[in-house]
Amino acid sequence: MTENDIMAELSYAYLHAVAARAGFGCKVGSRIDDGASVDAFVRVNEKLSDDSTLWNFDIEVQLKATKQTLTESDGRFSYYFQGIKRYDRLRDPGSPLPKLLVVLLLPNDPAQWLTLDENALISRRCAYWVSLERAPASDNETGKTIAIPKTQILSVEGLRNVALTLSRQEDLLYVI
């Protein structure tokens, strides 16, 4: 496997671990799903709140991983998303399923990505999520720099809060 393949697999493992601990299912997408900018699906199958109107739904997830140090400004990371076709699919409000972009930040040194012993399995750094729904169109055909709020860590609590928002049929909109 290439280094990029390993980083991609670690992003899947991260999502699976967080979703499982949150009590949600997680399924890897197919090649057809990948062509539609979907790497995985998170399955929510519980009523999260008394005011939830949905309790049996999927969240589509596009996964990315990087060992680059992202520029930070005003509490947001700047991430260059390559591939306008995928970007446009993630920002399209016409999809029936909500979509998240999840970016796993890894240390520059691959030896630090994952360590373990009999007491712990440790993944260094973390992933962040962002919804690109209604994000602005790109002015080029190669990529788009997006802002990812540092507060949007893909943690158990973070994923459950995303699911709660969606269960109330509230939008997760991209905010510049």
N, C-alpha and C positions, 0 to 999 in steps of 0.2 A: 504494500500500500504506500502511496505517496504521503507526504506530510499533510497535504490538503485533505486527502481521504481520511486520515486519522483525525484531523480537526473536525471534519464533518461528522464522523462517527461519534466523537465525544459530544457534539451538540445534540445528537439524537439521544445519547445516554443521559445527558443532563435533563432534557425535556422529559424523558420517561421517568427518571427518578423524582423530579418535582411533581409531575402529574400523579404518579402513584402515591406519593406521600400526601397529596392534596385530596386523595380519594377519587381521582378521575382516571378514566381509561386513556390509553395513548396507543395510537396505531400508526405505523410507518405507511406513507402513501406509496402508490404504485408509480411506475414510469409515466403512466398517463397523467396521474395527479401531479407529478413533478413538472410535466410540460405545462400544467396549469398553475405553476408557482406554489404548489402545495407539497411539502415534504412529509408532513405528519398531521394527524387529527387528534385533538384532545376531546374526549367524550365526557360530557357532564350528564349525569343521570341521577340527580337528586334535587329536591326542592331546597334551594339555598336560603330562602327567606319567606316570610309570610306574604310579602308583596311581590314575590317572583311569579311571573306569568309563564315562564318557560322552565322546564326542569328535565328536559330530555333533548339535548342538542349537541352539535359538534362545533369545534373551533378549528379552522384551518390554520396551519402554521408553516411559514417559510423559515427555514433554519439557515443561519450563517455562522461562521466562526472565523476569528481573526486573532493573530498574535501581534498585530500592529498596535502601537500605542495611539489611541484615538485622541484627537484634539478635544479639549473640554472648554466650554465657555458658557457662562450663565446657567450652570447646572445641567448642561446638556452635552452629550458627546456628538461629534460630527462623524458620520459614517458614510463612506462612499459606496452606494449600492450600484453594482454593475448590472447592466441589462435592463433597458427601458421597457421591454415587453413584460418582464416580470414585475417591474415597478408599477407599470400601468395596471396590471392585474390586481396587485395588492391595494391600489388606491381606488379601484372601481367600486362605487357604492351600489352597483346593480347585482352584486353577488348575494345569493340567499344565505350564505354562511359567513359569519364574521371571520376576518383574517388578521393574523398577527405576524409580524416580522420579529423573530427572536435572534439576537446576535450574542453569541458566546465569546467573551473576551478571555483570551488565554495568555499566560506569561510568554515572554519572548523565548525562553529556554524550554524546549520540548520536554526535558527531563523533569520539569516542575508541573507539567500539565496534570499528572495523576500520580499519586503516591499511595502506597498502602502497606500496612503491616497487620498483625493479628488484632489490633485495637481500632484501626481506622482506615477508611477509604477516603482520601482527600483529593478533591478537585480544586485546583487553584483558580481564583478569580470567580466570575459569575456571568450570567447571561442577563440581558435586558430585553424588554419587549417594547414594541411600538405598533400602533395601528396606523396604517397609511391611508385609511379611508378619507377620501376627499383632499388628499395632499395635492399640492400644485403640480401641474404637468412639467415635464422636463423641457429645457430649451435645447437639448441635444439628443443624439441617438445612442449614446454610449452608457451613460449613468447619471445618477443624481445624488448629491450630498443631502443626507437627511439628518435631522436632529432627533436624538434619542434622550429623553429625560433620564437623568441619573436616578431619579426616584422610582423608575419603573423597572425594578429588579424582578426577574422571573424567579421568584421564591414561592414557597407554598402559599403564604399569605397573599402575595402579589397575584398569583394565578387564580386563587379563590376570589379575590376582589374583582378581577377581570370577569370571571364567570358570573359573579353576583350582578355586576353591571349589565351583562348581556342577558341574564335571566329576567331582568326587569325591562328588557327590550329598550334599554338606553344605548345610545351610540357611543362607540369609542372612536372619536375623530382625531385626526392628526392635528396637532397644534404646533405652529411654528414658534 
